[in-house]
Amino acid sequence: MASLTTFITQRLYLQDRLKHAPFSSFVFSLSRQKERGRPEELRIQNLKKTLIQSPIAGYQMAGVDVQNPLLGKTTCGSLLLQLQKIWDEVGESDVERDKMLLQLEQECLNVYKRKVEQAAKSRAHLLQALADSKLELSTLLTSLGEKSFVGTPEKTSGTIKEQLSAIAPALEQLWKQKEERVKKFEDVQTQIQKIRGEISGTNDQGSFKVDESDLSLKKLDEFHGHLQELQKEKSERLNKVLEFVNIVHDICAVLGVDFYDTVTDIHPSLNDNIDTQSKSISNDTLARLAKTVVALKEAKKQRLQKLQELGTQLNELWNLMDTCEEERRLFDHVTCNISASVDEVTVPGELSLDLIEQAEVEVQRLDQLKASRMKEIAIKKQKELEDIFARAHIKIDAQTFRDKILNLIDSGHVEPSDLLADMDGQIIKAKEEAFSRKDILDKVEKWMSACEEETWLEDYNRDDNRYNGSRGAHLNLKRAEKARILVSKIPALVDTLVCKTQTWEEEYGQTFAYDGVPLLAMLDKYAVLRHDREEEKRRMRDQKKFHEQLNTEQEAIFGSKPSPARPLTSIKKPVGPGSRLNGGLNRRLSMNQNGGKSVNKDGKRDVPRPVAPLNYVAISKEDPA
């Protein structure tokens, strides 16, 4: 097989060097002869003839040992000559020789067939490689999102190897570009997966594979856009986490709670003392932070309410026992937050449990001290209640109430705190009742003041010397003018009082008493007295008119003149019963059963207002509204 190959190779080489017919011509001639169906003997003769006529055989017949200049080995022709010599020496028959030559011909054909098949396979492989390269080029362009590439050959002509050589640089460049693009995709997707892990709280990046079917810049931009959205969300979550952490820090400081223990229980990464790469921004961490903030705010609210209650109790106890300012200052940090809102309390430790416990201990101490001073405190509250009733002109039996309170305290059948609470309730009700009576009492005071002015005006009108030039006469004259105006308003004032008193009694279902006397009865009696006084005045005016007319008639008849020896004296008009009734009413309205003296608006007792004498010089008073 090797000798035949060498023979064919040598023949091809000599074809080019000697410009003679190719050695393969005898093989082709044999093939054609076989195809034409010539006899085998003729084929053998032609083969011999061809071998003798071939250039190689000529050289060999001439005794020249031709060797392949390329291979430097014995040629196929020399071997045939050696074979012929051997046959001659052996005495091989022509039949055997022909048989061997036919075998040589068949073996040469088989070699050519194999070479043709190998060449066809090689061409098929090259064509497949070219098709694969073109497909790969198209796939890479599609994957990278490129419609064309600069290095892609425009012409598809030429041999297969030329086409492969032309397309190879473009493929190499596209592969490099694909590797770079894949790396970019890996970086972006790694960051995306990392942030997703941080948001979900798993922090498990795991393994992922880049989808190489779409490596276009558009897809890469989509990943970058998604990454930016995740980074924005991460930034917002981080800001929210920091905001929650700051709130937790502030509230923990106010409550006196350990901040680091609190945030560590939520997530260790929130503790700055622990070395962590980044703070947790997961949904679970945010939810736990929000829940912790709500719990801390509720605890702050409850503690503030507790502290405010304690502060209020401290103030009440201090006021009851007249505690000194120095002792009160010790708990200024408690009482200063009585009216504060939850957001206003920001001082660290201001709502700590230790501070609340101190306030509770102080309240307990003052409660015990209050129990030992119960009588003093109860009498003080009773005095406050009596003052409220006195200012409201409500008559009570003060001594009976005091004795009852002292007996309850001595008996021990009632808790001191319950007794004080009951007295506080009575004080509140008394204040409410006093407030409801205030409008009527103001009218009563105006009515009484007008009655006093009316009494003074009557006395002033009886004075015959009121117009003389005595000292202070002009002041009394001005007062009389104002008094007349005020007296003219008394009927309307009385009517208003009656209406308001009736309305009050209907609303509260009880009689409106003024120092124990029903006000409507006082007003009715005053109306009767006023009516009687007006009748008395009218009767006196008629009597005076009658006397004046009688004197005039007598003077006309007798011509009487006053005696020079007897100076004319002023005849004082007697004070009628109406005047006495008015004075008696005023004195009654200004008296109460506790001390027999009037009580002003401030609860102070005054002496009865005296009736001005005839020559009294009074200071001008303003006309009350």
C-alpha positions as CSV (number, residue, x, y, z in Angstrom):
1,M,0.0,0.0,0.0
2,A,2.8,2.3,0.9
3,S,4.7,1.5,-2.4
4,L,1.7,2.2,-4.4
5,T,1.2,5.6,-2.7
6,T,4.9,6.3,-3.3
7,F,4.6,5.3,-6.9
8,I,1.6,7.6,-7.5
9,T,3.3,10.5,-5.8
10,Q,6.5,10.0,-7.8
11,R,4.5,9.9,-11.0
12,L,2.7,13.2,-10.2
13,Y,6.1,14.8,-9.5
14,L,7.6,13.6,-12.8
15,Q,4.5,14.8,-14.6
16,D,5.4,18.3,-13.6
17,R,9.1,18.0,-14.3
18,L,9.2,16.1,-17.5
19,K,6.0,17.5,-19.1
20,H,5.0,14.0,-20.2
21,A,1.7,12.1,-19.9
22,P,0.8,11.4,-16.3
23,F,1.4,8.0,-14.8
24,S,-2.1,7.8,-13.8
25,S,-3.0,7.6,-17.5
26,F,-2.4,3.9,-17.5
27,V,-4.7,3.4,-14.5
28,F,-7.4,5.4,-16.3
29,S,-6.8,3.5,-19.5
30,L,-7.2,0.3,-17.6
31,S,-10.4,1.5,-16.1
32,R,-11.8,2.5,-19.5
33,Q,-10.8,-0.7,-21.0
34,K,-12.5,-2.6,-18.2
35,E,-15.6,-0.5,-18.7
36,R,-15.6,-1.3,-22.4
37,G,-15.5,-5.0,-21.6
38,R,-12.2,-5.9,-23.4
39,P,-10.6,-9.3,-22.7
40,E,-8.3,-9.7,-19.7
41,E,-5.4,-10.7,-21.9
42,L,-5.6,-7.4,-23.8
43,R,-5.7,-5.5,-20.6
44,I,-2.6,-7.2,-19.4
45,Q,-0.7,-6.5,-22.6
46,N,-1.7,-2.9,-22.5
47,L,-0.6,-2.7,-18.9
48,K,2.8,-4.1,-19.8
49,K,3.0,-1.8,-22.7
50,T,2.1,1.2,-20.6
51,L,4.7,0.3,-18.0
52,I,7.4,-0.1,-20.7
53,Q,6.4,3.2,-22.4
54,S,6.2,5.3,-19.3
55,P,9.0,7.7,-18.6
56,I,9.8,6.0,-15.4
57,A,10.0,2.6,-17.0
58,G,12.3,4.1,-19.7
59,Y,14.6,5.4,-17.1
60,Q,14.5,2.1,-15.2
61,M,15.1,0.1,-18.5
62,A,18.1,2.3,-19.1
63,G,19.5,1.1,-15.9
64,V,18.9,4.5,-14.1
65,D,17.6,4.2,-10.5
66,V,15.2,7.0,-10.4
67,Q,14.3,8.1,-6.9
68,N,11.7,10.5,-5.7
69,P,13.6,13.8,-5.1
70,L,10.9,14.7,-2.6
71,L,10.9,11.5,-0.6
72,G,14.4,10.2,-1.3
73,K,13.3,6.6,-1.5
74,T,13.1,3.8,-4.1
75,T,10.4,4.5,-6.7
76,C,7.5,2.3,-7.7
77,G,8.9,1.7,-11.2
78,S,12.2,0.3,-9.8
79,L,10.2,-2.0,-7.7
80,L,8.3,-3.3,-10.7
81,L,11.6,-3.9,-12.5
82,Q,12.9,-5.8,-9.5
83,L,9.6,-7.8,-9.4
84,Q,10.1,-8.7,-13.1
85,K,13.6,-9.8,-12.4
86,I,12.4,-11.9,-9.5
87,W,9.7,-13.4,-11.7
88,D,12.3,-14.2,-14.4
89,E,14.6,-15.8,-11.9
90,V,11.8,-17.7,-10.2
91,G,10.3,-18.7,-13.5
92,E,6.9,-17.3,-12.7
93,S,4.3,-18.1,-15.3
94,D,2.7,-15.5,-17.3
95,V,-0.7,-16.3,-15.8
96,E,0.6,-15.6,-12.3
97,R,2.3,-12.5,-13.5
98,D,-0.9,-11.2,-15.2
99,K,-2.8,-12.1,-12.0
100,M,-0.5,-10.0,-9.9
101,L,-0.6,-7.1,-12.3
102,L,-4.4,-7.1,-12.2
103,Q,-4.2,-7.1,-8.4
104,L,-1.9,-4.1,-8.6
105,E,-4.4,-2.3,-10.9
106,Q,-7.2,-3.0,-8.4
107,E,-5.2,-1.8,-5.5
108,C,-4.4,1.4,-7.3
109,L,-8.1,2.0,-8.0
110,N,-8.9,1.4,-4.4
111,V,-6.3,3.9,-3.3
112,Y,-7.8,6.5,-5.7
113,K,-11.3,5.8,-4.4
114,R,-10.2,6.3,-0.8
115,K,-8.4,9.5,-1.6
116,V,-11.5,10.8,-3.5
117,E,-13.7,9.9,-0.6
118,Q,-11.3,11.5,1.9
119,A,-11.2,14.6,-0.3
120,A,-15.0,14.7,-0.5
121,K,-15.2,14.3,3.3
122,S,-12.7,17.0,3.8
123,R,-14.7,19.3,1.5
124,A,-17.9,18.4,3.3
125,H,-16.2,19.2,6.7
126,L,-14.9,22.5,5.3
127,L,-18.4,23.3,3.9
128,Q,-19.9,22.4,7.3
129,A,-17.3,24.5,9.1
130,L,-18.1,27.4,6.7
131,A,-21.8,27.0,7.3
132,D,-21.2,26.7,11.1
133,S,-19.1,29.8,11.0
134,K,-21.7,31.7,9.1
135,L,-24.4,30.5,11.5
136,E,-22.2,31.3,14.4
137,L,-21.6,34.8,13.0
138,S,-25.3,35.3,12.5
139,T,-26.0,34.0,16.1
140,L,-23.4,36.3,17.6
141,L,-24.8,39.3,15.8
142,T,-28.3,38.4,16.9
143,S,-27.2,37.8,20.5
144,L,-25.3,41.1,20.6
145,G,-28.2,42.9,19.0
146,E,-26.1,44.0,16.1
147,K,-27.5,44.1,12.6
148,S,-24.1,44.1,11.0
149,F,-20.4,44.0,11.9
150,V,-17.6,46.0,10.4
151,G,-15.3,43.0,10.0
152,T,-17.8,40.8,8.2
153,P,-16.7,39.9,4.6
154,E,-19.0,41.4,2.0
155,K,-18.2,38.9,-0.8
156,T,-18.9,35.2,-0.5
157,S,-16.8,34.1,-3.5
158,G,-13.5,32.2,-3.5
159,T,-12.5,28.8,-2.3
160,I,-13.9,27.4,0.9
161,K,-10.7,27.9,2.8
162,E,-10.5,31.5,1.6
163,Q,-14.1,32.1,2.8
164,L,-13.2,30.5,6.1
165,S,-10.1,32.6,6.4
166,A,-12.1,35.8,5.6
167,I,-14.8,35.1,8.2
168,A,-12.4,34.0,11.0
169,P,-11.3,37.5,12.2
170,A,-14.9,38.7,12.4
171,L,-15.8,35.7,14.5
172,E,-12.8,36.2,16.8
173,Q,-13.7,39.9,17.3
174,L,-17.4,39.0,18.0
175,W,-16.4,36.4,20.5
176,K,-14.3,38.9,22.4
177,Q,-17.2,41.4,22.3
178,K,-19.5,38.7,23.5
179,E,-17.2,37.8,26.4
180,E,-17.0,41.4,27.4
181,R,-20.8,41.7,27.1
182,V,-21.4,38.6,29.2
183,K,-19.1,40.0,31.9
184,K,-21.1,43.2,32.0
185,F,-24.3,41.2,32.3
186,E,-22.8,39.1,35.1
187,D,-21.8,42.3,37.0
188,V,-25.2,43.9,36.7
189,Q,-27.1,40.7,37.5
190,T,-24.9,40.0,40.4
191,Q,-25.6,43.5,41.9
192,I,-29.4,43.0,41.2
193,Q,-29.4,39.6,42.9
194,K,-27.4,41.0,45.8
195,I,-29.9,43.8,46.4
196,R,-32.8,41.5,46.0
197,G,-31.3,39.3,48.6
198,E,-30.8,42.3,51.0
199,I,-34.5,43.3,50.4
200,S,-35.8,39.8,50.9
201,G,-33.5,39.3,53.9
202,T,-32.0,36.0,52.6
203,N,-28.6,37.5,51.5
204,D,-28.2,34.2,49.5
205,Q,-26.9,35.2,46.1
206,G,-26.8,31.6,44.8
207,S,-25.8,30.8,41.3
208,F,-27.2,32.2,38.1
209,K,-26.5,31.9,34.4
210,V,-26.5,34.7,32.0
211,D,-28.9,34.3,29.1
212,E,-26.5,34.4,26.2
213,S,-29.3,34.4,23.7
214,D,-30.0,38.1,24.2
215,L,-26.9,40.2,25.0
216,S,-28.0,43.3,23.3
217,L,-27.4,46.8,24.6
218,K,-31.1,47.3,25.0
219,K,-31.3,44.3,27.3
220,L,-28.3,45.6,29.2
221,D,-29.9,49.0,29.6
222,E,-33.0,47.2,30.9
223,F,-30.9,45.5,33.5
224,H,-29.2,48.8,34.4
225,G,-32.6,50.5,34.7
226,H,-33.8,47.7,37.0
227,L,-30.6,48.0,39.0
228,Q,-31.1,51.7,39.4
229,E,-34.7,51.1,40.6
230,L,-33.4,48.6,43.1
231,Q,-30.6,50.9,44.2
232,K,-33.2,53.7,44.7
233,E,-35.4,51.3,46.7
234,K,-32.4,50.3,48.7
235,S,-31.6,53.9,49.4
236,E,-35.2,54.6,50.5
237,R,-35.3,51.5,52.7
238,L,-31.9,52.5,54.2
239,N,-33.2,56.0,55.0
240,K,-36.3,54.5,56.5
241,V,-34.3,52.1,58.6
242,L,-32.1,55.0,59.8
243,E,-35.2,57.1,60.6
244,F,-36.7,54.3,62.6
245,V,-33.4,53.7,64.4
246,N,-33.2,57.4,65.3
247,I,-36.7,57.3,66.7
248,V,-35.9,54.2,68.7
249,H,-32.8,55.9,70.0
250,D,-34.7,59.0,71.1
251,I,-37.5,57.1,72.8
252,C,-35.1,54.7,74.5
253,A,-33.2,57.7,75.8
254,V,-36.4,59.3,77.2
255,L,-37.5,55.9,78.7
256,G,-34.1,55.1,80.1
257,V,-34.0,51.8,78.0
258,D,-30.8,50.3,76.6
259,F,-30.8,51.3,72.9
260,Y,-28.2,48.8,71.7
261,D,-30.0,45.8,73.3
262,T,-33.2,47.0,71.7
263,V,-31.9,47.3,68.1
264,T,-29.8,44.1,68.5
265,D,-32.9,42.2,69.2
266,I,-34.4,43.5,66.0
267,H,-31.3,42.8,63.9
268,P,-27.6,42.6,64.8
269,S,-26.6,44.8,61.9
270,L,-28.4,47.8,63.4
271,N,-25.9,47.8,66.3
272,D,-23.0,50.1,65.4
273,N,-20.8,48.3,67.9
274,I,-21.1,45.1,65.9
275,D,-18.8,44.9,62.8
276,T,-21.2,44.4,59.9
277,Q,-20.8,45.4,56.2
278,S,-24.2,47.0,55.9
279,K,-27.4,47.5,57.8
280,S,-30.3,45.2,57.1
281,I,-33.1,46.7,54.9
282,S,-35.3,43.6,54.6
283,N,-39.0,43.7,54.9
284,D,-38.8,41.7,58.1
285,T,-36.4,44.3,59.6
286,L,-38.6,47.2,58.6
287,A,-41.7,45.5,60.0
288,R,-39.9,44.7,63.3
289,L,-38.6,48.3,63.5
290,A,-42.1,49.7,62.9
291,K,-43.6,47.4,65.5
292,T,-40.8,48.4,68.0
293,V,-41.4,52.1,67.4
294,V,-45.2,51.6,68.0
295,A,-44.5,49.7,71.2
296,L,-42.0,52.3,72.5
297,K,-44.4,55.1,71.7
298,E,-47.2,53.4,73.6
299,A,-44.9,52.8,76.5
300,K,-43.9,56.4,76.4
301,K,-47.5,57.5,76.4
302,Q,-48.4,55.3,79.3
303,R,-45.4,56.4,81.4
304,L,-46.2,60.0,80.7
305,Q,-49.8,59.5,81.8
306,K,-48.6,57.8,84.9
307,L,-46.1,60.6,85.6
308,Q,-48.8,63.2,85.0
309,E,-51.1,61.5,87.4
310,L,-48.4,61.3,90.0
311,G,-47.5,65.0,89.4
312,T,-51.2,66.0,89.8
313,Q,-51.4,64.0,93.1
314,L,-48.2,65.6,94.3
315,N,-49.6,69.1,93.6
316,E,-52.9,68.3,95.4
317,L,-51.1,66.9,98.4
318,W,-48.7,69.8,98.6
319,N,-51.5,72.3,98.4
320,L,-53.4,70.4,101.1
321,M,-50.5,70.4,103.5
322,D,-48.9,73.7,102.5
323,T,-45.6,72.1,101.5
324,C,-42.7,74.5,101.2
325,E,-41.2,75.4,97.9
326,E,-37.8,73.8,98.6
327,E,-39.5,70.4,99.0
328,R,-41.5,70.9,95.9
329,R,-38.5,71.8,93.8
330,L,-37.1,68.3,94.4
331,F,-39.9,67.0,92.0
332,D,-39.9,69.8,89.5
333,H,-38.9,67.2,86.8
334,V,-42.2,65.4,87.6
335,T,-44.6,68.4,87.8
336,C,-43.1,70.2,84.8
337,N,-44.7,67.6,82.5
338,I,-48.2,67.7,83.9
339,S,-49.6,69.5,80.8
340,A,-47.0,68.3,78.3
341,S,-47.8,66.2,75.3
342,V,-46.0,63.0,74.3
343,D,-44.0,64.7,71.6
344,E,-42.9,67.5,73.9
345,V,-41.1,65.1,76.3
346,T,-37.6,64.7,74.9
347,V,-35.2,65.0,77.8
348,P,-33.2,61.8,78.3
349,G,-34.3,59.8,81.3
350,E,-37.4,62.0,81.9
351,L,-39.7,59.0,81.8
352,S,-37.4,56.3,83.3
353,L,-38.8,53.7,85.7
354,D,-36.5,55.0,88.5
355,L,-38.0,58.5,88.3
356,I,-41.6,57.1,88.3
357,E,-40.8,54.9,91.3
358,Q,-39.4,57.9,93.1
359,A,-42.6,59.9,92.4
360,E,-44.7,56.9,93.6
361,V,-42.8,56.7,96.8
362,E,-43.2,60.4,97.5
363,V,-47.0,60.2,96.8
364,Q,-47.2,57.2,99.2
365,R,-45.3,59.2,101.9
366,L,-47.5,62.2,101.5
367,D,-50.6,60.0,101.6
368,Q,-49.5,58.6,105.0
369,L,-48.7,62.1,106.2
370,K,-52.1,63.3,104.9
371,A,-53.9,60.6,107.0
372,S,-52.2,61.9,110.2
373,R,-53.3,65.5,109.3
374,M,-56.8,64.5,108.2
375,K,-58.7,66.7,110.6
376,E,-56.8,69.8,109.7
377,I,-57.2,69.1,106.0
378,A,-60.9,68.3,106.3
379,I,-61.6,71.5,108.3
380,K,-59.7,73.4,105.6
381,K,-61.9,71.9,102.9
382,Q,-65.0,72.6,105.0
383,K,-63.9,76.2,105.3
384,E,-63.5,76.4,101.6
385,L,-67.0,75.0,101.1
386,E,-68.4,77.5,103.6
387,D,-66.8,80.4,101.8
388,I,-68.3,79.3,98.5
389,F,-71.7,79.1,100.1
390,A,-71.3,82.5,101.8
391,R,-70.2,84.2,98.6
392,A,-73.3,82.7,96.9
393,H,-75.5,83.8,99.8
394,I,-76.6,80.2,100.5
395,K,-77.4,79.6,104.2
396,I,-76.0,76.4,105.7
397,D,-75.4,75.1,109.2
398,A,-71.7,75.2,109.2
399,Q,-71.2,74.0,112.8
400,T,-73.3,70.9,112.3
401,F,-71.3,70.0,109.2
402,R,-68.0,70.4,111.0
403,D,-69.1,68.3,113.9
404,K,-70.2,65.6,111.5
405,I,-66.9,65.5,109.7
406,L,-64.9,65.3,112.9
407,N,-67.1,62.5,114.2
408,L,-66.6,60.5,111.0
409,I,-62.8,61.0,111.3
410,D,-62.7,60.0,114.9
411,S,-64.9,56.9,114.3
412,G,-62.6,55.5,111.7
413,H,-65.6,54.2,109.7
414,V,-64.6,56.0,106.6
415,E,-61.4,56.1,104.7
416,P,-59.6,59.5,104.8
417,S,-59.2,59.5,101.0
418,D,-62.9,58.7,100.5
419,L,-63.9,61.5,102.8
420,L,-61.7,64.0,101.1
421,A,-62.9,62.8,97.7
422,D,-66.5,63.3,98.9
423,M,-65.7,66.8,100.1
424,D,-64.0,67.6,96.8
425,G,-67.1,66.5,95.1
426,Q,-69.2,68.8,97.3
427,I,-66.9,71.7,96.6
428,I,-67.2,71.1,92.8
429,K,-71.0,71.0,93.1
430,A,-71.0,74.2,95.3
431,K,-68.9,76.0,92.7
432,E,-71.3,74.9,90.0
433,E,-74.3,76.1,92.0
434,A,-72.6,79.4,92.8
435,F,-71.8,79.9,89.2
436,S,-75.5,79.3,88.2
437,R,-76.6,81.9,90.8
438,K,-74.0,84.5,89.8
439,D,-76.1,86.4,87.3
440,I,-79.1,86.7,89.7
441,L,-76.9,87.7,92.6
442,D,-75.4,90.5,90.6
443,K,-78.9,91.7,89.9
444,V,-79.7,91.5,93.6
445,E,-76.7,93.5,94.5
446,K,-77.8,96.2,92.0
447,W,-81.3,96.1,93.4
448,M,-80.2,96.5,97.0
449,S,-77.8,99.4,96.0
450,A,-80.7,101.1,94.2
451,C,-82.9,100.6,97.3
452,E,-80.3,102.2,99.5
453,E,-80.1,105.1,97.1
454,E,-83.9,105.3,97.1
455,T,-83.9,105.6,101.0
456,W,-81.2,108.3,100.9
457,L,-83.2,110.2,98.2
458,E,-86.3,110.1,100.4
459,D,-84.4,111.5,103.4
460,Y,-82.8,114.0,101.2
461,N,-86.1,115.2,99.8
462,R,-87.5,115.7,103.4
463,D,-84.6,118.1,104.2
464,D,-86.0,121.7,103.7
465,N,-82.4,123.0,103.8
466,R,-81.1,120.9,101.0
467,Y,-80.9,123.9,98.6
468,N,-79.1,126.3,101.0
469,G,-75.5,127.3,100.5
470,S,-74.1,125.0,103.1
471,R,-70.8,123.1,102.4
472,G,-71.2,120.1,100.2
473,A,-74.8,120.9,99.1
474,H,-73.8,120.7,95.4
475,L,-72.4,117.2,95.9
476,N,-75.6,116.0,97.4
477,L,-77.5,117.6,94.6
478,K,-75.5,115.7,92.0
479,R,-76.0,112.5,94.0
480,A,-79.8,113.1,94.1
481,E,-79.9,113.5,90.3
482,K,-78.1,110.2,89.9
483,A,-80.3,108.6,92.6
484,R,-83.5,109.6,90.8
485,I,-82.2,108.0,87.6
486,L,-81.3,104.8,89.4
487,V,-84.6,104.7,91.3
488,S,-86.5,105.0,88.1
489,K,-84.8,101.7,86.9
490,I,-85.9,99.8,90.0
491,P,-89.2,98.5,88.6
492,A,-87.6,97.1,85.5
493,L,-84.8,95.6,87.6
494,V,-87.3,93.9,89.9
495,D,-89.2,92.5,86.9
496,T,-85.9,91.1,85.5
497,L,-85.1,89.6,88.8
498,V,-88.5,87.9,89.1
499,C,-88.2,86.5,85.6
500,K,-84.6,85.2,86.1
501,T,-85.4,83.7,89.5
502,Q,-88.5,81.9,88.2
503,T,-86.5,80.5,85.3
504,W,-83.7,79.3,87.6
505,E,-86.2,77.6,90.0
506,E,-87.9,75.8,87.1
507,E,-84.5,74.6,85.8
508,Y,-83.1,73.4,89.1
509,G,-86.3,72.4,90.8
510,Q,-85.7,74.3,94.0
511,T,-86.4,77.7,95.6
512,F,-83.8,80.4,95.1
513,A,-83.0,81.6,98.6
514,Y,-80.9,84.6,99.5
515,D,-79.3,84.1,102.9
516,G,-82.1,81.7,103.7
517,V,-85.0,83.9,102.6
518,P,-86.8,83.0,99.3
519,L,-85.9,85.7,96.8
520,L,-89.3,85.8,95.2
521,A,-90.9,86.4,98.6
522,M,-88.5,89.3,99.2
523,L,-89.3,90.7,95.8
524,D,-93.1,90.3,96.4
525,K,-92.8,92.0,99.8
526,Y,-90.8,94.8,98.3
527,A,-93.4,95.3,95.6
528,V,-96.1,95.5,98.3
529,L,-94.1,97.9,100.4
530,R,-93.3,100.1,97.4
531,H,-96.9,100.2,96.4
532,D,-97.9,101.2,100.0
533,R,-95.2,103.8,100.0
534,E,-96.5,105.3,96.7
535,E,-100.0,105.4,98.2
536,E,-98.7,107.1,101.3
537,K,-96.9,109.7,99.2
538,R,-100.0,110.3,97.1
539,R,-102.1,110.7,100.2
540,M,-99.5,113.1,101.8
541,R,-99.5,115.1,98.5
542,D,-103.3,115.4,98.6
543,Q,-103.2,116.4,102.3
544,K,-100.6,119.0,101.6
545,K,-102.5,120.3,98.7
546,F,-105.6,120.5,100.9
547,H,-103.8,122.4,103.7
548,E,-102.3,124.8,101.2
549,Q,-105.7,125.5,99.7
550,L,-107.2,126.0,103.2
551,N,-104.5,128.4,104.2
552,T,-105.0,130.4,101.1
553,E,-108.7,130.7,101.7
554,Q,-108.1,131.8,105.3
555,E,-105.5,134.4,104.3
556,A,-107.9,135.8,101.8
557,I,-110.7,136.1,104.4
558,F,-108.7,137.2,107.5
559,G,-105.5,138.5,106.0
560,S,-103.2,136.8,108.5
561,K,-99.5,137.7,108.5
562,P,-96.7,136.1,110.3
563,S,-95.8,137.7,113.6
564,P,-92.4,139.5,113.6
565,A,-91.7,138.3,117.2
566,R,-91.9,134.7,116.0
567,P,-89.5,133.7,113.3
568,L,-90.8,131.4,110.6
569,T,-89.5,127.9,111.4
570,S,-89.3,125.1,108.9
571,I,-91.9,122.5,109.3
572,K,-90.4,119.1,109.0
573,K,-92.5,116.6,107.2
574,P,-93.0,113.5,109.2
575,V,-91.4,110.3,107.9
576,G,-94.2,108.2,106.6
577,P,-94.6,104.5,107.2
578,G,-93.5,103.8,103.7
579,S,-90.0,105.1,104.6
580,R,-89.8,102.9,107.6
581,L,-90.9,99.9,105.6
582,N,-88.3,100.6,103.0
583,G,-85.6,100.9,105.6
584,G,-86.7,97.7,107.3
585,L,-86.6,95.9,104.0
586,N,-83.1,97.0,103.2
587,R,-81.9,96.0,106.6
588,R,-83.5,92.6,106.2
589,L,-81.9,92.0,102.8
590,S,-78.5,92.9,104.1
591,M,-78.7,90.5,107.1
592,N,-77.9,86.7,107.2
593,Q,-78.3,84.2,110.0
594,N,-74.6,83.5,110.4
595,G,-73.5,86.8,111.7
596,G,-76.3,89.2,111.2
597,K,-74.2,91.2,108.7
598,S,-74.3,91.5,105.0
599,V,-71.9,89.6,102.8
600,N,-70.3,91.2,99.7
601,K,-69.2,89.5,96.6
602,D,-65.8,88.5,98.0
603,G,-67.4,86.7,100.9
604,K,-66.4,89.4,103.5
605,R,-69.0,90.5,106.0
606,D,-69.7,94.2,106.2
607,V,-71.7,96.3,108.7
608,P,-75.2,97.4,107.6
609,R,-75.1,100.3,105.3
610,P,-76.3,103.4,107.3
611,V,-78.9,105.8,106.1
612,A,-77.3,109.1,105.3
613,P,-78.3,112.1,107.6
614,L,-80.1,115.1,106.3
615,N,-76.9,117.2,105.8
616,Y,-74.7,114.3,104.7
617,V,-72.1,115.2,102.1
618,A,-71.7,112.1,99.8
619,I,-69.2,111.4,97.1
620,S,-70.7,111.0,93.7
621,K,-71.4,107.4,92.8
622,E,-71.4,105.9,89.3
623,D,-74.7,104.9,87.8
624,P,-74.6,101.0,87.8
625,A,-75.5,99.4,84.5
